[in-house]
Amino acid sequence: MEVKAWGPKGGNEKMYDIADDTFLNANILLKALVALLGPSNIPIYKEGTFGTYDPNSDRSRKNGHQKFNEDQIILFEYFTEAVTLARAVPNYPVEDEFIRGIRELDKTDKTPFYLVFATQILLDVHHILRADTASVFETLSSHTSAMRNDLNLHIKHHQNLKSETWPASNERALKELEQAIAIRLSCRSLSRVVSNHDVPWWKFYESVPAKDSKLIWPC
């Protein structure tokens, strides 16, 4: 009912900015999505259920209803991603406050305030960066890959060199760091795979996603 109140006939369009500043929108959207959630199922919905998000559109020209609908589309994708991770991939190696909050919500059936706050931050990122949101992760990945390559070159160069001032423990530490970076980079394959592939997406945990798959990464 609260979501419907933000429809064209709800009369709340002019209140959007105030509701956005006070986390009210984020809380309303979270409650609506939780209400649709079953006790143990993996939430799989047809893409575009709530509409299609266009990050290249001018948000400043949208009215309150249009902005709220855009928030709903954005959050819907990330919410289903996080719930799937919480229920199907318990050992997911990376966790932010949004995913952590979803895990707590799934266990306690209560929405912690920090999850509402994390939801607002997630929406704010999209409000500000728009089409550049996806490139943030790509930039981070490229820099991290460069770091890993430098480490590998160093390890390879020194593998047969011996030095009294460079103990084996230092080399092991570098190898552990390189392996940790590799794990973080491989997390990309844990994104939801939307395709016609017969294998459930979480089976791609340690493999490269299918070429014809569409990935939606929870940033």
C-alpha atoms as one frame of an Amber mdcrd trajectory, in Angstrom:
protein
   0.000   0.000   0.000   2.828   2.407   0.798   4.361   1.831  -2.632   0.997
   2.430  -4.319   0.711   5.710  -2.434   3.576   6.981  -4.569   1.707   6.275
  -7.801   0.355   9.000 -10.101  -2.852   9.193  -8.042  -1.194   8.984  -4.649
  -0.683  12.716  -4.273   2.808  12.353  -2.791   4.944  13.341  -5.771   6.062
  16.632  -4.240   7.159  14.832  -1.072   9.721  12.644  -2.831  12.804  14.732
  -2.016  11.922  14.978   1.681  11.210  11.249   1.843  14.482  10.550   0.053
  16.498  12.719   2.460  14.992  10.959   5.495  15.474   7.372   4.214  11.690
   6.929   4.035  11.722   5.863   0.399  14.441   3.295   1.021  12.509   1.881
   3.971   9.230   1.691   2.039  10.861  -0.076  -0.892  12.656  -2.555   1.363
   9.430  -3.414   3.202   7.633  -3.957  -0.103  10.336  -6.309  -1.394  10.481
  -8.234   1.880   6.709  -8.743   1.677   7.194 -10.499  -1.686   9.917 -12.744
  -0.351   9.176 -16.383   0.413  10.649 -18.133   3.468  13.350 -20.107   1.655
  13.039 -19.778  -2.102  15.573 -18.172  -4.420  13.938 -15.019  -5.839  14.063
 -15.351  -9.613  12.020 -12.861 -11.575  11.793 -11.951 -15.219  14.050  -9.014
 -16.000  12.054  -5.834 -16.355   9.364  -6.851 -13.855   9.169  -3.292 -12.534
  10.356  -1.652 -15.735  13.696  -0.852 -17.317  16.225   1.477 -15.736  17.767
   3.988 -18.135  20.902   5.442 -16.485  21.339   7.867 -19.373  18.038   9.593
 -18.675  18.007  13.002 -16.979  16.897  12.384 -13.412  16.538  16.108 -12.713
  13.643  16.228 -15.178  11.716  13.410 -13.497   8.821  14.016 -11.124   8.507
  12.346  -7.735   6.605   9.343  -9.043   9.140   8.737 -11.821  12.062   8.998
  -9.404  10.427   6.588  -6.975   9.715   4.117  -9.768  13.357   4.341 -10.863
  14.476   3.625  -7.289  12.184   0.613  -7.239  13.727  -0.802 -10.423  17.290
  -0.282  -9.166  16.690  -1.741  -5.720  14.711  -4.704  -7.041  17.721  -6.003
  -8.955  20.146  -5.582  -6.068  17.726  -6.993  -3.509  17.187 -10.205  -5.455
  20.951 -10.497  -5.966  21.669 -10.115  -2.256  18.954 -12.549  -1.152  20.251
 -15.122  -3.620  23.768 -14.704  -2.250  22.527 -15.029   1.323  20.622 -18.230
   0.589  22.611 -19.952  -2.141  26.195 -18.767  -1.643  26.797 -18.598   2.123
  30.583 -18.482   1.658  30.552 -15.466  -0.649  34.029 -13.958  -0.036  33.002
 -10.290  -0.199  30.330  -8.672   1.943  29.248  -5.062   2.314  26.658  -3.597
   4.683  23.837  -4.167   2.192  24.570  -7.881   1.777  25.254  -8.242   5.510
  21.924  -6.579   6.269  20.094  -8.916   3.902  21.696 -11.902   5.640  20.497
 -10.600   9.008  17.047  -9.888   7.597  16.842 -13.413   6.200  17.773 -14.921
   9.575  15.741 -12.692  11.901  12.893 -11.538   9.640  13.622  -8.016  10.877
  15.052  -5.106   8.903  18.028  -3.531  10.722  18.386   0.214  10.330  21.889
  -0.109   8.918  20.343  -2.019   5.997  18.016   0.919   5.328  21.030   3.245
   5.479  23.024   1.000   3.107  20.042   0.919   0.758  19.931   4.714   0.714
  23.650   4.866  -0.073  23.171   2.377  -2.904  20.395   4.507  -4.381  22.401
   7.719  -3.880  25.296   6.222  -5.845  22.980   5.630  -8.788  21.350   9.044
  -8.405  24.745  10.757  -8.684  26.847   8.557 -10.973  24.048   7.366 -13.255
  25.622   5.653 -16.293  29.095   5.835 -14.746  28.134   3.480 -11.909  29.207
   0.334 -13.759  32.556   1.833 -14.771  33.550   2.279 -11.111  33.844  -1.463
 -10.634  35.580  -1.893 -13.982  38.144   0.750 -13.012  38.749  -0.939  -9.670
  39.104  -4.312 -11.404  41.606  -3.002 -13.943  43.795  -1.411 -11.249  43.577
  -4.540  -9.111  44.516  -6.706 -12.094  47.541  -4.478 -12.712  48.585  -4.904
  -9.071  48.260  -8.657  -9.390  50.349  -8.683 -12.572  53.096  -6.663 -10.855
  53.109  -9.091  -7.948  53.351 -12.081 -10.273  56.273 -10.503 -12.135  58.047
  -9.845  -8.851  57.429 -13.382  -7.593  58.607 -14.891 -10.873  61.740 -12.708
 -10.951  62.749 -13.632  -7.409  61.743 -17.297  -7.375  65.341 -18.485  -7.903
  67.090 -15.623  -6.120  68.345 -15.969  -2.582  69.022 -13.087  -0.220  69.824
 -12.982   3.474  67.846  -9.766   3.811  64.757 -11.171   2.074  63.471 -14.200
   4.018  61.130 -16.808   2.548  58.340 -15.519   4.788  58.262 -12.281   2.775
  57.833 -14.218  -0.446  55.031 -16.280   1.086  53.297 -13.083   2.175  53.417
 -11.742  -1.394  52.019 -15.008  -2.750  49.201 -14.906  -0.216  48.421 -11.322
  -1.228  48.383 -12.305  -4.898  46.027 -15.184  -4.146  43.741 -12.908  -2.138
  43.555 -10.470  -5.057  42.804 -13.365  -7.416  39.896 -14.438  -5.213  38.459
 -10.926  -5.191  38.706 -10.710  -8.962  36.989 -14.078  -9.335  34.014 -12.727
  -7.402  32.789 -11.287 -10.673  31.777 -14.810 -11.675  29.478 -14.930  -8.642
  27.178 -12.318 -10.152  23.709 -13.420 -11.144  23.781 -15.144 -14.533  20.678
 -14.485 -16.560  20.730 -16.824 -19.508  19.179 -19.940 -20.977  21.958 -22.086
 -19.579  20.738 -25.335 -17.988  23.165 -25.087 -15.062  21.985 -22.962 -12.082
  23.947 -19.708 -11.904  25.531 -20.482  -8.537  27.271 -23.495 -10.113  29.496
 -20.933 -11.810  31.061 -20.185  -8.406  34.534 -21.282  -9.531  34.157 -21.052
 -13.282  33.979 -18.442 -16.001  30.415 -17.369 -16.880  28.968 -18.441 -20.206
  29.711 -16.066 -23.069  26.020 -15.566 -23.830  25.180 -14.771 -20.202  24.171
 -11.367 -18.943  25.717 -10.347 -15.646  24.176  -7.925 -13.206  26.802  -7.086
 -10.628  25.752  -5.895  -7.130  28.191  -2.894  -6.674
